[in-house]
Structure formats: C-alpha cells, structure tokens
Amino acid sequence: MAGDHELELAAATLADLPFVMATERLPGYEALVGRWDEARHREALADERYDYLISRLDGEPVGFAIVRGARAADRVALVKRVAVSRPGHGVGKAMMRAVVDHVFETTATHRLAIGAFPDNLRARRVYEAVGFVAEGVARGAAYFHGVHRDELNLAILRPDWAAARAAAPLAQIPGPG
C-alpha cells in the first residue's frame, strides 16, 4: 500500500456482509479470526451493542472491525473481531488506529480491549503500535473451534489515547505504507 492513499472508516451496512464474511474466511484466518454465519452477522449488525466498521482504501473495502459495547454504561468496549483482506500490506495498523480513534472520538468509552492468541505476533505488534498495552494471558479463556485456548488481553484507556494524540496529532501519524 502506498502512503498517499487515504484509508476511510465507515459504519458497515447489510451490503457489506459478503465482504465481512469472505474476509473472515480467508485462508490462514481459520486459526486466528472467528467467523459467524450470515444470520448471526445480521443479528449483531441490527443489535445496538455492536458497531460494524468497514475500512476502505480508494473506495474498496480492505478490512473490518466489530466492536461490542462502545456505548455501554460501564464505558468498557471490546474489539470483538478485526480482519484485513490483504494481510501484510500495511493496512492493519492504519485500520486499527482508525478504529481506536473512532471509538474514543464518537463515544464515552474509557477502556477499549482486544484479545489475541499469544502466538499471533503480527496482531500483537499491530495492537501495541496503536497504543494497546498487554495486560496478561487468560488461560483457556477463548473457546475457539471446540478447543479452549489461551488469550492475550490487551487494552487502551482513554487517558493514554488522549496523551498519545496530543503528543502526535493525527496529521503526523503515518498511514499505510
């Protein structure tokens, strides 16, 4: 991805579900990314507790994120699922930065959490690069494909996000490239 392309983040619609479902089913993602059938996606998309976000580059979808609880009373949200259609092309970090900014700029969220399998070093690097802090491993916390797996818990708090943005305004943060 060239650095001169602008990544856009927008709310997903029903028309985006084929992209979401195809992306979460890409080869190699079966061990890393959850997947729902269309009925479950439609249910979550209609549920006000979930935010479906699509990232686009030059108008084409390149990734998605599903955030749960961004408007919850406890102000604690979770990135439930995130995936890019072409991993390794520099989109993931820019998209995660946009997702984090979107949550903190449009809601009163205090804590945004995300989980990753401990052996998914690529994801961990991306999450930490945009401000998430590893908090520990929850043993056997993720029930994935019929197996309990360990999950690395990471989170970013609003005060940390605000301090990082004050130190490096968005115009100075590099995009994909």
C-alpha positions as MATLAB code, in Angstrom:
seq = 'MAGDHELELAAATLADLPFVMATERLPGYEALVGRWDEARHREALADERYDYLISRLDGEPVGFAIVRGARAADRVALVKRVAVSRPGHGVGKAMMRAVVDHVFETTATHRLAIGAFPDNLRARRVYEAVGFVAEGVARGAAYFHGVHRDELNLAILRPDWAAARAAAPLAQIPGPG';
ca = [
       0.000    0.000    0.000;
       1.336    3.379   -0.897;
       1.384    6.015    1.812;
      -0.503    8.519   -0.346;
      -3.751    6.539   -0.274;
      -6.390    7.584    2.228;
      -7.909    4.940    4.452;
     -11.560    5.619    5.254;
     -13.545    4.081    8.089;
     -17.340    3.956    7.989;
     -20.253    2.127    9.541;
     -20.981   -1.118    7.733;
     -24.339   -1.911    6.170;
     -26.035   -5.155    5.180;
     -24.440   -4.712    1.756;
     -21.014   -5.104    3.411;
     -21.758   -8.523    4.951;
     -20.487  -10.543    1.943;
     -17.124   -8.742    2.278;
     -17.037   -9.309    6.059;
     -17.856  -12.988    5.692;
     -15.399  -13.532    2.840;
     -12.626  -11.774    4.766;
     -13.096  -13.768    7.959;
     -12.905  -16.938    5.835;
      -9.596  -16.160    4.099;
      -7.005  -18.955    4.123;
      -4.969  -18.862    7.338;
      -7.649  -16.979    9.266;
      -9.402  -20.140   10.418;
      -6.931  -20.397   13.332;
      -6.979  -16.664   14.160;
     -10.278  -14.991   13.293;
     -13.729  -16.054   14.401;
     -16.480  -16.460   11.861;
     -20.224  -16.262   12.028;
     -22.880  -17.329    9.585;
     -24.945  -14.687    7.824;
     -27.845  -14.941   10.281;
     -25.547  -14.251   13.246;
     -23.937  -11.282   11.462;
     -27.353   -9.849   10.602;
     -28.413  -10.211   14.232;
     -25.305   -8.435   15.519;
     -25.475   -5.725   12.854;
     -29.027   -4.937   13.998;
     -28.012   -5.006   17.687;
     -27.176   -1.528   19.031;
     -24.485   -3.063   21.271;
     -22.371   -3.805   18.193;
     -20.613   -1.428   15.829;
     -19.615   -2.857   12.456;
     -16.904   -0.788   10.825;
     -15.547   -1.137    7.295;
     -12.252    0.339    6.186;
     -11.868    1.319    2.576;
      -8.844    2.300    0.551;
      -9.577    4.155   -2.671;
     -13.230    3.179   -2.210;
     -12.567   -0.554   -1.998;
     -13.146   -2.448    1.277;
      -9.876   -3.676    2.792;
     -10.867   -4.628    6.335;
     -13.498   -4.681    9.021;
     -13.855   -4.486   12.779;
     -16.690   -5.464   15.072;
     -16.763   -3.522   18.358;
     -19.060   -4.522   21.199;
     -20.175   -2.207   23.984;
     -18.854    1.165   22.819;
     -21.915    2.873   24.307;
     -22.292    0.615   27.355;
     -22.992    2.213   30.727;
     -19.704    0.913   32.150;
     -17.826    2.603   29.251;
     -15.851   -0.583   28.549;
     -15.764   -1.789   24.942;
     -14.256   -4.802   23.218;
     -12.961   -5.190   19.684;
     -14.706   -8.497   19.101;
     -13.258   -9.197   15.672;
     -10.931   -7.476   13.239;
      -9.509   -8.618    9.917;
      -7.987   -7.222    6.752;
      -8.462   -8.669    3.286;
      -4.777   -8.437    2.356;
      -2.589   -9.001    5.422;
       0.997   -7.835    5.220;
       0.249   -4.786    3.047;
       0.315   -2.142    5.786;
      -3.438   -1.721    6.139;
      -3.895   -3.380    9.528;
      -2.115   -0.778   11.627;
      -3.793    2.172    9.909;
      -7.173    0.492   10.226;
      -6.685   -0.312   13.927;
      -5.596    3.287   14.571;
      -8.761    4.475   12.822;
     -10.924    2.050   14.841;
      -9.398    3.189   18.147;
      -9.772    6.850   17.205;
     -13.361    6.282   16.084;
     -14.346    4.621   19.363;
     -12.775    7.307   21.552;
     -13.909   10.221   19.363;
     -17.537    9.137   18.976;
     -18.333    7.526   22.336;
     -17.592    7.992   26.034;
     -15.638    4.718   26.145;
     -12.978    4.708   28.861;
     -11.413    1.305   28.134;
     -11.126   -0.432   24.773;
      -9.961   -4.037   24.979;
      -8.924   -6.620   22.417;
      -7.776  -10.206   22.653;
      -5.239  -12.125   20.613;
      -3.848  -15.601   20.699;
      -0.383  -15.375   22.305;
       1.319  -16.894   19.242;
      -0.216  -14.289   16.879;
       2.772  -11.955   16.999;
       1.712   -9.978   13.922;
      -1.559   -8.966   15.588;
       0.155   -8.157   18.881;
       2.657   -5.857   17.132;
      -0.174   -4.005   15.389;
      -2.233   -3.612   18.565;
       0.718   -2.380   20.608;
       1.774    0.009   17.822;
      -1.576    1.817   18.103;
      -1.462    2.045   21.899;
      -2.869   -1.187   23.311;
      -0.981   -2.497   26.353;
      -0.667   -6.221   27.057;
      -2.226   -6.984   30.419;
      -1.709  -10.721   30.683;
      -2.797  -14.089   29.425;
      -6.147  -15.564   30.394;
      -5.595  -19.304   30.331;
      -8.219  -21.265   28.421;
     -10.441  -18.182   28.050;
     -11.137  -18.417   24.317;
     -13.365  -21.243   23.136;
     -12.354  -21.483   19.504;
     -13.208  -24.336   17.124;
     -14.201  -26.559   20.018;
     -10.963  -26.013   21.955;
     -10.193  -23.762   24.901;
      -7.195  -21.600   24.021;
      -5.218  -19.041   25.961;
      -5.928  -15.410   25.126;
      -3.617  -12.429   25.489;
      -5.630   -9.496   26.835;
      -4.682   -6.004   25.676;
      -6.363   -2.660   26.332;
      -6.023    1.047   25.768;
      -7.504    3.604   28.146;
      -8.927    6.952   27.100;
      -6.296    8.983   29.048;
      -3.474    7.078   27.324;
      -5.092    7.529   23.911;
      -5.595   11.264   24.552;
      -1.982   11.718   25.671;
      -0.681    9.899   22.582;
      -2.837   12.025   20.280;
      -1.679   15.224   21.983;
       1.954   14.160   21.527;
       1.456   13.113   17.869;
      -1.576   14.695   16.188;
      -3.278   12.577   13.539;
      -1.696   14.554   10.719;
       1.716   13.385   11.947;
       0.847    9.710   12.350;
       1.848    7.786    9.220;
      -0.820    5.897    7.330;
      -0.379    2.633    5.455;
       2.817    2.415    3.597;
];
